[in-house]
């Protein structure tokens, strides 16, 4: 399965789609959001992602987080500016909606994909409504079991939307190394015929790189202007320098992974002659001699008959003189 997000294709035979998760790291300020877009566009990521919500929709007014999220709200017009500004900087803008109203706003802004947060994996009404917009759905799976993921996918498929990407994720900030469970990428790849990715909540660059080496085709990394800024996610986010370095390393890893076909590489062609061996005359041989094991040897270079034919040429008669250390050719034999 593959699908497009803007001008990029997400799928098995394509580079990993890398998202800078700005999330709420704008601290409720439009100008900071634009600075994040600037920095992300210079980091060579494919997309920048925000979170679209109203505190009253996201959390109970009795929750200790309500006041925090209230300060982190951006207005509808702010998101309009964010969308336009991202477009001007030639970076794909996507967002995570937390209500039907947020979905409608983002759809109006023509986002090319929606992200569903791990916490909403079981919010089937929101998933159905988001899927009804017929845009790709990027589904994060932190805290979940396979049956819960399957249930969410069924809801998306009911809407006849097959453009689905799945993120393995662990909803802990920062995620401990010994609970990252990257092998789940293998499990998800064998279970689902959709691009599988990794949404990283750790505090360094190693884990997403390993995820790509295991086949992740979607990478999401929290992104901040400065890890020392006040806020919930800044400390476990990558700063601009780190994000640029992460993208560079991921692209190097993809080069190293290649196409997976076991074959002779271009850089090995010379080695086929200089490193492999062939059947060579141990001493000067005369025309008419019958070859015996003591007259020939297997040695470099591979300019003659391959070693696998050693037994086959024993007993063959030479048609010409052969000097010592000359590779034998089939044309030399009767």
C-alpha positions as CSV (number, residue, x, y, z in Angstrom):
1,X,0.0,0.0,0.0
2,X,1.3,3.5,-0.8
3,X,-0.3,7.0,-0.9
4,X,0.7,10.6,-1.5
5,X,1.0,13.3,1.1
6,X,1.4,16.5,-0.9
7,X,4.1,15.8,-3.4
8,X,5.7,13.0,-1.4
9,X,4.9,9.3,-1.8
10,X,4.7,7.1,1.4
11,X,5.3,3.5,0.9
12,X,7.7,0.5,0.8
13,X,10.0,1.5,-2.0
14,X,10.2,5.2,-1.1
15,X,12.3,7.3,1.4
16,X,11.0,7.6,4.9
17,X,8.5,10.5,5.2
18,X,10.0,12.6,8.0
19,X,7.8,14.9,10.2
20,X,9.0,17.6,12.5
21,X,6.4,17.4,15.3
22,X,6.2,21.0,16.4
23,X,3.0,20.1,18.3
24,X,2.5,22.6,21.1
25,X,6.1,23.8,21.2
26,X,4.9,27.2,19.8
27,X,3.8,27.9,23.4
28,X,0.6,29.5,22.1
29,X,2.4,32.1,20.1
30,X,1.9,32.4,16.3
31,X,5.3,34.0,15.8
32,X,7.0,31.1,17.5
33,X,5.0,28.7,15.2
34,X,6.4,30.6,12.2
35,X,9.9,30.4,13.6
36,X,9.4,26.6,13.9
37,X,8.3,26.4,10.3
38,X,11.4,28.4,9.3
39,X,13.7,26.1,11.2
40,X,12.0,22.9,10.0
41,X,12.2,24.0,6.4
42,X,15.9,24.4,6.8
43,X,16.2,21.0,8.4
44,X,15.2,19.1,5.2
45,X,12.2,17.4,6.8
46,X,9.2,16.6,4.6
47,X,6.6,18.1,6.8
48,X,5.9,20.0,10.0
49,X,3.0,19.0,12.2
50,X,1.0,20.9,14.8
51,X,-1.9,20.1,17.1
52,X,-5.3,21.7,16.5
53,X,-7.5,21.9,19.5
54,X,-9.6,23.9,21.9
55,X,-8.8,23.2,25.6
56,X,-12.6,22.8,26.3
57,X,-12.8,20.0,23.7
58,X,-9.6,18.3,24.7
59,X,-9.9,18.1,28.5
60,X,-12.3,18.6,31.3
61,X,-12.3,22.0,33.0
62,X,-11.6,20.1,36.2
63,X,-8.4,18.6,34.8
64,X,-5.1,20.0,36.0
65,X,-4.1,20.3,32.3
66,X,-7.0,22.5,31.2
67,X,-5.3,25.7,32.1
68,X,-2.1,24.6,30.4
69,X,-3.8,23.7,27.2
70,X,-5.8,26.9,27.3
71,X,-2.6,28.9,27.1
72,X,-1.4,26.7,24.2
73,X,-4.5,27.3,22.0
74,X,-4.1,28.9,18.6
75,X,-7.0,30.6,16.8
76,X,-8.5,29.4,13.5
77,X,-7.0,32.4,11.8
78,X,-3.6,31.5,13.3
79,X,-3.8,28.1,11.7
80,X,-4.7,29.8,8.4
81,X,-1.5,31.8,8.7
82,X,0.5,28.7,9.6
83,X,-0.8,26.9,6.6
84,X,0.0,29.7,4.2
85,X,3.4,30.3,5.8
86,X,4.3,26.6,5.5
87,X,3.3,26.7,1.9
88,X,5.5,29.8,1.3
89,X,8.4,27.9,2.8
90,X,7.8,24.8,0.7
91,X,7.2,22.5,3.6
92,X,4.1,20.3,4.0
93,X,1.8,21.4,6.8
94,X,-0.2,18.7,8.6
95,X,-1.9,18.7,12.1
96,X,-3.5,16.4,14.6
97,X,-7.2,17.3,15.2
98,X,-8.8,16.7,18.5
99,X,-12.4,17.4,17.6
100,X,-14.7,17.3,14.6
101,X,-14.5,21.1,14.5
102,X,-10.7,20.9,14.2
103,X,-11.1,18.3,11.4
104,X,-13.3,20.8,9.5
105,X,-10.9,23.6,10.0
106,X,-7.9,21.6,8.7
107,X,-9.9,20.3,5.8
108,X,-10.8,23.8,4.9
109,X,-7.1,24.7,5.0
110,X,-6.5,21.7,2.6
111,X,-4.1,19.8,4.8
112,X,-2.9,16.7,2.7
113,X,-3.2,14.3,5.7
114,X,-4.5,14.0,9.2
115,X,-2.6,12.6,12.2
116,X,-4.6,10.7,14.9
117,X,-2.9,10.9,18.3
118,X,-2.2,7.7,20.3
119,X,-4.6,8.9,23.0
120,X,-7.4,8.9,20.4
121,X,-6.8,5.5,18.9
122,X,-10.0,4.3,20.7
123,X,-12.0,7.5,19.9
124,X,-13.8,5.8,17.0
125,X,-16.3,8.6,16.4
126,X,-13.4,11.1,15.8
127,X,-11.5,8.5,13.6
128,X,-14.6,7.9,11.5
129,X,-15.2,11.6,11.0
130,X,-11.6,12.3,10.1
131,X,-11.5,9.4,7.7
132,X,-14.7,10.7,6.0
133,X,-12.6,13.6,4.6
134,X,-10.8,11.0,2.4
135,X,-7.4,12.3,3.2
136,X,-4.5,9.9,4.4
137,X,-4.9,9.0,8.0
138,X,-1.6,8.6,10.0
139,X,-2.5,6.6,13.1
140,X,-0.3,6.6,16.2
141,X,-0.5,3.5,18.3
142,X,1.1,4.3,21.7
143,X,-0.4,2.4,24.7
144,X,-2.2,0.0,22.4
145,X,-2.6,-3.7,21.5
146,X,-3.0,-5.1,18.0
147,X,-6.8,-5.7,18.4
148,X,-7.3,-2.0,19.2
149,X,-5.3,-1.0,16.1
150,X,-7.3,-3.4,14.0
151,X,-10.6,-2.0,15.3
152,X,-9.5,1.6,14.4
153,X,-8.4,0.5,10.9
154,X,-11.8,-1.2,10.4
155,X,-13.6,2.1,11.1
156,X,-11.4,3.9,8.6
157,X,-12.0,1.2,6.0
158,X,-15.8,1.4,6.6
159,X,-15.6,5.0,5.2
160,X,-13.8,3.5,2.1
161,X,-10.6,5.3,3.0
162,X,-7.6,3.0,2.4
163,X,-4.9,5.6,2.7
164,X,-3.6,4.6,6.1
165,X,-0.2,4.9,7.8
166,X,0.6,3.4,11.2
167,X,3.1,4.7,13.7
168,X,4.6,2.4,16.4
169,X,5.0,4.6,19.4
170,X,5.4,4.5,23.2
171,X,3.5,7.2,25.0
172,X,6.1,8.1,27.6
173,X,8.1,11.3,27.6
174,X,10.9,10.6,27.3
175,X,10.6,6.9,26.4
176,X,13.1,4.6,28.3
177,X,15.4,2.7,25.9
178,X,14.4,-0.7,27.4
179,X,10.7,0.0,26.7
180,X,11.0,1.4,23.2
181,X,10.2,-2.1,21.8
182,X,11.3,-1.3,18.2
183,X,10.7,-5.0,17.3
184,X,7.0,-4.1,17.2
185,X,7.8,-2.5,13.8
186,X,8.4,-6.1,12.5
187,X,5.2,-7.3,14.1
188,X,3.1,-4.5,12.6
189,X,4.8,-5.0,9.2
190,X,3.8,-8.6,9.2
191,X,0.2,-7.9,10.4
192,X,-0.7,-4.9,8.3
193,X,-0.4,-4.0,4.6
194,X,0.2,-0.3,5.3
195,X,3.3,1.8,5.6
196,X,4.6,1.4,9.2
197,X,6.5,4.2,10.9
198,X,7.8,5.3,14.3
199,X,6.7,8.3,16.3
200,X,9.6,9.1,18.7
201,X,9.1,10.4,22.2
202,X,12.7,9.9,23.3
203,X,15.3,12.5,24.0
204,X,18.0,11.6,21.5
205,X,18.5,10.8,17.8
206,X,19.5,7.2,18.0
207,X,16.1,5.5,18.2
208,X,14.5,6.9,15.0
209,X,17.6,6.0,13.1
210,X,17.3,2.4,14.3
211,X,13.6,2.5,13.4
212,X,14.5,3.4,9.8
213,X,17.0,0.6,9.7
214,X,14.2,-1.8,10.7
215,X,12.0,-0.5,7.8
216,X,10.1,2.4,9.2
217,X,8.6,4.5,6.4
218,X,7.2,7.3,8.5
219,X,9.3,9.1,11.2
220,X,7.9,11.7,13.6
221,X,10.2,13.5,15.9
222,X,9.3,16.2,18.4
223,X,10.8,19.6,17.3
224,X,11.7,22.7,19.2
225,X,13.6,25.9,18.7
226,X,15.4,25.5,22.0
227,X,15.3,22.5,24.4
228,X,15.5,24.9,27.4
229,X,12.2,26.7,26.5
230,X,9.4,26.3,29.1
231,X,6.7,23.8,28.2
232,X,5.7,20.2,28.2
233,X,7.6,18.8,25.2
234,X,10.7,21.0,24.7
235,X,13.2,18.9,26.6
236,X,12.5,15.7,24.8
237,X,12.4,17.4,21.4
238,X,15.1,17.8,18.8
239,X,16.4,21.3,18.2
240,X,17.0,22.6,14.6
241,X,20.7,21.4,14.5
242,X,19.7,18.0,15.8
243,X,16.8,17.7,13.4
244,X,19.0,18.5,10.4
245,X,21.5,15.9,11.6
246,X,18.8,13.3,12.1
247,X,17.5,13.8,8.5
248,X,21.0,13.6,7.1
249,X,21.7,10.3,9.1
250,X,18.4,8.8,8.1
251,X,19.1,9.5,4.4
252,X,22.5,7.9,4.8
253,X,20.9,4.8,6.4
254,X,18.5,4.5,3.5
255,X,21.5,4.6,1.1
256,X,23.1,1.8,3.1
257,X,19.9,-0.3,3.1
258,X,19.7,-0.3,-0.7
259,X,17.0,-2.3,-2.5
260,X,17.5,-5.5,-0.6
261,X,18.3,-7.6,-3.8
262,X,21.4,-9.8,-3.2
263,X,23.6,-9.1,-6.2
264,X,27.0,-7.9,-7.2
265,X,27.4,-4.2,-6.5
266,X,29.1,-1.8,-8.9
267,X,31.9,-1.3,-6.4
268,X,32.5,-5.1,-6.3
269,X,33.0,-5.6,-10.1
270,X,36.8,-5.3,-9.9
271,X,36.8,-7.8,-7.0
272,X,35.2,-10.4,-9.2
273,X,38.6,-10.6,-11.0
274,X,41.1,-9.6,-8.3
275,X,39.6,-11.2,-5.2
276,X,37.9,-14.4,-6.6
277,X,40.1,-17.2,-7.9
278,X,40.3,-19.4,-11.0
279,X,42.2,-22.6,-12.1
280,X,45.8,-21.8,-12.9
281,X,48.8,-23.8,-14.2
282,X,51.2,-24.8,-11.4
283,X,54.1,-25.0,-13.9
284,X,54.7,-24.8,-17.6
285,X,52.4,-27.3,-19.4
286,X,52.9,-28.7,-22.9
287,X,50.3,-29.3,-25.6
288,X,48.8,-32.8,-25.3
289,X,49.4,-33.2,-21.6
290,X,46.5,-34.7,-19.6
291,X,45.5,-32.5,-16.6
292,X,46.0,-34.0,-13.2
293,X,45.5,-32.4,-9.8
294,X,49.2,-31.8,-9.3
295,X,49.5,-29.7,-12.5
296,X,47.0,-27.1,-11.5
297,X,46.0,-24.9,-8.6
298,X,43.2,-22.5,-7.5
299,X,44.5,-19.0,-7.1
300,X,43.9,-15.3,-7.9
301,X,43.0,-13.7,-10.3
302,X,39.7,-15.0,-11.6
303,X,40.6,-14.7,-15.3
304,X,40.2,-18.4,-16.0
305,X,38.0,-21.4,-15.4
306,X,36.1,-21.1,-12.2
307,X,37.2,-23.3,-9.2
308,X,33.8,-25.1,-9.2
309,X,34.9,-26.9,-12.4
310,X,38.1,-28.3,-10.9
311,X,37.0,-31.9,-10.9
312,X,35.4,-31.6,-14.3
313,X,38.7,-30.6,-16.1
314,X,40.8,-33.4,-14.5
315,X,41.6,-35.9,-17.4
316,X,41.2,-33.2,-20.1
317,X,43.9,-32.9,-22.7
318,X,45.6,-29.5,-23.5
319,X,45.3,-28.2,-27.0
320,X,48.2,-25.8,-26.6
321,X,51.2,-24.9,-24.4
322,X,50.4,-23.1,-21.2
323,X,53.0,-21.1,-19.2
324,X,53.3,-21.3,-15.4
325,X,50.7,-19.2,-13.5
326,X,48.5,-18.7,-16.5
327,X,44.8,-19.0,-15.9
328,X,43.3,-21.9,-17.8
329,X,40.6,-21.2,-20.4
330,X,38.0,-23.7,-21.8
331,X,39.5,-22.9,-25.2
332,X,42.8,-24.5,-24.1
333,X,41.1,-27.9,-23.5
334,X,40.0,-30.7,-25.9
